[in-house]
């Protein structure tokens, strides 16, 4: 607003001056250096705004290029997945549905694998403090808890049972007593 007023005043220098009432204040006209400084500041602010806009445009262009590259990579991955899915479905279609699964060579019998896992669980419980082991064993289903306790040394199993809820400990002890001798080994 000041700039417009100043420019209007500068153009009106050649125009006849209207009479001024004696009690009216005289309009203030900024000095030329102040006007020059104001114009320079406005030009610098506009230049800074343009630079900021240009910087943001470059950043947006770079981001757009990155996103387009990612979109192409995703589309390529999707195409690869579609091809792999089609290949696997074709392989399944060729295999008869009633064919037994192929035996795994040199695989130990299932009972040996289960026994080995029960032994691992028993060792893990032995490595815990009895309070912690009791909490874990109390949450196991009964047949598994019985087999695990049967694989532990009697002193370790007794320490675990002593820290369990009495009803649960009694149930597990009853099941331990009925366990076949070949399954119970410390």
Secondary structure, 3 states (H helix, E strand, C coil): CHHHHHHHHHHCCCCCCCCCCCCCCCCCCCCHHHHHHHHHHHHHHHHHHHHHHHHHHHHHHHHHHHHHHHHHHHHHHHHHHHHHHHHHHHHHHHCCCCCCCCCCCCCCCHHHHHHHHHHHHHHHHHHCCHHHHHHHHHHCCHHHHHHHHHHCCHHHHHHHHHCCCHHHHHHHHHHHHHCCCCCCCC
